[in-house]
């Protein structure tokens, strides 16, 4: 044991420093956890959503495929419905395009403009895309439609998160 006695002033100083440290830690820990928790949390962004579209029923004519999934934002969970335009190209490969126009985010439809048949048409500002989702020069869209990665899950089409077209 130490032969030096603790004075009242030292005792009070040690006590207040300790209590202040605990209070500071109590205030900082939630902030640190808030900042670090999303980094450590498992990210389901790479997951695929199985649609009701059978792969063997997909033809060379684009069809609208709606699919729903559960989305969690912080503490709020909601059901989200997305859409894709799906068809098979000349090589028999499946193409899944996002219907969101790259100009202002409107929804494009297939073959709805009588003056431009066999095109995706955006009614907001007369934007046009070819069948493969490439923007037609001279129309408002500045980039091609995003594409969905896909997988075959027991004969049904499964779509991932839409990604910008590579090389565009």
C-alpha positions in Angstrom: 0.0 0.0 0.0 1.0 3.5 -0.7 2.1 5.6 2.3 0.9 8.7 0.6 -2.7 9.6 1.6 -5.2 10.8 -1.0 -6.5 14.2 -0.2 -10.1 15.2 -0.6 -9.3 17.3 -3.6 -7.6 14.4 -5.3 -10.4 12.0 -4.5 -13.0 14.4 -5.9 -10.8 14.9 -9.0 -10.5 11.1 -9.6 -14.2 10.6 -9.0 -15.3 13.4 -11.3 -12.9 12.2 -14.0 -14.2 8.6 -13.8 -17.8 9.6 -13.8 -17.2 12.0 -16.7 -15.4 9.3 -18.7 -18.3 6.9 -18.2 -20.7 9.5 -19.3 -18.6 10.4 -22.4 -18.4 6.7 -23.3 -22.1 6.3 -22.8 -22.7 9.1 -25.3 -20.1 8.1 -27.8 -20.8 4.4 -28.0 -24.2 4.7 -29.8 -22.6 7.1 -32.3 -19.7 4.7 -33.0 -22.1 1.8 -33.3 -24.3 3.8 -35.7 -21.3 4.6 -37.9 -19.7 1.1 -37.8 -22.8 -1.2 -37.8 -23.8 -0.8 -41.5 -20.2 -1.7 -42.5 -20.3 -4.9 -40.5 -23.9 -5.9 -41.5 -24.4 -8.6 -44.1 -25.4 -6.9 -47.4 -28.1 -8.6 -49.4 -27.6 -6.4 -52.5 -26.2 -9.3 -54.5 -29.2 -11.5 -54.0 -31.5 -12.5 -56.8 -35.3 -12.2 -56.7 -37.2 -15.1 -58.4 -39.9 -13.9 -60.7 -43.1 -15.7 -61.9 -41.7 -15.7 -65.5 -40.7 -19.2 -66.8 -37.5 -19.2 -68.8 -38.8 -21.4 -71.5 -41.7 -19.0 -72.1 -39.5 -16.1 -72.9 -39.5 -15.2 -76.6 -37.8 -12.6 -78.8 -40.7 -10.1 -78.1 -40.1 -8.1 -74.9 -42.5 -8.8 -72.1 -43.0 -6.9 -68.9 -42.1 -8.9 -65.8 -43.1 -7.5 -62.4 -41.3 -8.8 -59.3 -41.5 -7.9 -55.6 -39.0 -8.1 -52.8 -38.7 -6.9 -49.2 -36.5 -3.9 -48.7 -35.2 -2.8 -45.3 -34.2 0.8 -44.7 -32.7 1.2 -41.2 -35.6 0.0 -39.1 -38.3 0.3 -41.7 -39.2 -2.8 -43.9 -41.3 -2.4 -47.0 -42.4 -4.4 -50.0 -41.0 -3.0 -53.2 -42.3 -3.9 -56.7 -39.9 -3.5 -59.7 -40.3 -4.2 -63.4 -38.1 -5.5 -66.1 -38.5 -5.8 -69.9 -37.3 -9.4 -70.7 -36.7 -11.1 -74.1 -34.3 -13.3 -75.9 -31.9 -11.8 -78.4 -30.7 -13.3 -81.7 -28.2 -15.6 -80.0 -30.9 -17.0 -77.6 -29.5 -15.1 -74.6 -31.9 -13.5 -72.2 -31.9 -9.7 -72.0 -33.5 -8.1 -69.0 -33.8 -4.3 -69.2 -34.8 -1.7 -66.6 -37.8 0.3 -67.6 -36.4 3.5 -66.0 -35.5 6.1 -68.6 -32.0 7.6 -68.1 -33.2 11.1 -68.9 -35.6 11.9 -66.1 -36.5 8.5 -64.6 -39.8 8.1 -66.3 -41.0 4.6 -67.2 -40.5 3.4 -70.8 -42.9 1.1 -72.6 -42.3 -1.3 -75.5 -43.8 -0.6 -78.9 -46.3 2.1 -77.7 -45.2 4.9 -80.2 -46.9 4.5 -83.6 -44.3 6.6 -85.3 -41.4 4.4 -84.0 -42.5 0.8 -83.9 -40.3 -1.8 -82.3 -38.7 0.7 -79.9 -38.9 1.5 -76.2 -40.6 4.8 -75.8 -40.5 7.3 -72.9 -43.7 9.4 -73.0 -42.2 12.2 -70.8 -40.0 13.8 -73.4 -40.4 11.4 -76.4 -37.2 9.5 -75.5 -36.4 6.4 -77.7 -34.4 3.3 -77.1 -33.8 0.5 -79.6 -34.9 -3.1 -78.7 -31.5 -3.8 -77.0 -31.9 -0.7 -74.7 -29.5 1.6 -76.5 -30.6 5.2 -76.6 -31.4 6.6 -80.0 -29.2 9.6 -80.9 -31.1 12.9 -81.1 -33.6 12.0 -78.4 -33.4 13.1 -74.7 -31.9 10.0 -73.1 -28.2 10.3 -72.6 -27.4 6.7 -71.8 -28.7 3.2 -72.5 -31.2 1.4 -70.2 -29.7 -0.4 -67.2 -29.6 -4.2 -67.4 -30.5 -6.8 -64.8 -28.2 -9.7 -64.2 -30.2 -12.9 -64.3 -30.1 -16.6 -63.2 -32.1 -19.6 -63.9 -33.7 -20.9 -60.6 -35.6 -24.1 -61.2 -36.8 -23.0 -64.6 -37.9 -19.5 -63.4 -36.1 -16.2 -64.1 -34.3 -14.7 -61.2 -33.2 -11.0 -61.4 -30.5 -9.2 -59.5 -30.1 -5.5 -59.0 -30.1 -3.3 -62.1 -26.7 -2.2 -63.3 -25.5 0.3 -65.8 -24.6 -1.2 -69.1 -20.9 -2.1 -69.3 -19.0 -0.1 -71.9 -21.6 2.7 -72.0 
